[in-house]
């Protein structure tokens, strides 16, 4: 079974193409790296809600939650634990 990090990495890589030779670091800031912009953040929010069946509250749309692969994984894990 694919890990959550693998799923997030695959989504980011296919939705927001980066240089073919570039491997995104798990903690790399996706906004600072130019991988995503503000519209891209909304795309990530929609994907998280549809894929992991959690609600992303407006106050949760923060760089520490959605600004890196590690941040997204930690945020979704926390939301799933809260819902359980």
C-alpha positions as CSV (number, residue, x, y, z in Angstrom):
1,X,0.0,0.0,0.0
2,X,1.2,3.4,-0.9
3,X,2.2,5.7,2.0
4,X,0.5,9.0,2.5
5,X,3.8,10.8,1.7
6,X,4.0,8.9,-1.6
7,X,0.5,9.9,-2.4
8,X,1.1,13.5,-1.6
9,X,4.4,13.5,-3.5
10,X,2.8,11.9,-6.5
11,X,-0.1,14.5,-6.5
12,X,2.3,17.4,-6.2
13,X,4.6,16.0,-8.9
14,X,1.8,15.4,-11.4
15,X,-0.3,18.5,-10.7
16,X,2.5,21.0,-10.4
17,X,5.2,19.8,-12.7
18,X,8.8,20.5,-11.6
19,X,12.0,20.0,-13.5
20,X,12.3,16.3,-14.5
21,X,15.6,16.0,-12.6
22,X,14.4,17.8,-9.5
23,X,13.4,15.7,-6.5
24,X,11.4,17.7,-4.0
25,X,12.7,17.6,-0.5
26,X,10.0,16.5,2.0
27,X,10.4,19.8,4.0
28,X,11.0,22.1,1.0
29,X,8.7,25.1,1.0
30,X,6.5,24.6,-2.1
31,X,5.6,28.3,-2.3
32,X,9.2,29.6,-1.9
33,X,10.4,27.0,-4.5
34,X,7.8,28.3,-7.0
35,X,6.2,24.9,-7.2
36,X,2.7,26.2,-6.1
37,X,1.1,29.6,-6.0
38,X,-2.0,30.8,-4.1
39,X,-4.3,29.0,-6.6
40,X,-2.2,25.9,-6.2
41,X,-2.9,26.0,-2.5
42,X,-6.6,25.9,-3.2
43,X,-6.0,22.9,-5.5
44,X,-4.2,21.1,-2.7
45,X,-7.0,21.9,-0.2
46,X,-9.6,20.4,-2.6
47,X,-7.5,17.3,-3.3
48,X,-6.9,16.7,0.5
49,X,-10.7,17.0,1.2
50,X,-11.6,14.6,-1.7
51,X,-8.8,12.1,-1.2
52,X,-8.6,11.9,2.6
53,X,-12.2,12.8,3.4
54,X,-11.3,15.5,5.9
55,X,-12.4,19.1,6.0
56,X,-9.7,21.8,5.7
57,X,-10.9,24.7,7.8
58,X,-10.1,28.2,6.6
59,X,-8.0,28.9,9.6
60,X,-5.9,25.8,8.8
61,X,-4.8,27.1,5.4
62,X,-1.3,28.0,6.7
63,X,2.2,27.4,5.4
64,X,3.0,25.1,8.3
65,X,0.0,22.9,7.3
66,X,0.1,23.1,3.5
67,X,3.5,24.5,2.5
68,X,5.5,21.3,2.2
69,X,5.0,17.6,1.7
70,X,5.9,17.0,5.3
71,X,3.4,19.7,6.5
72,X,0.6,18.2,4.4
73,X,1.2,14.7,5.7
74,X,1.3,15.9,9.3
75,X,-1.8,18.0,8.8
76,X,-3.9,15.2,7.2
77,X,-2.7,12.7,9.8
78,X,-3.7,15.1,12.6
79,X,-7.2,15.7,11.0
80,X,-7.8,12.0,10.6
81,X,-6.9,11.4,14.2
82,X,-9.2,14.1,15.3
83,X,-12.1,12.6,13.3
84,X,-11.5,9.1,14.7
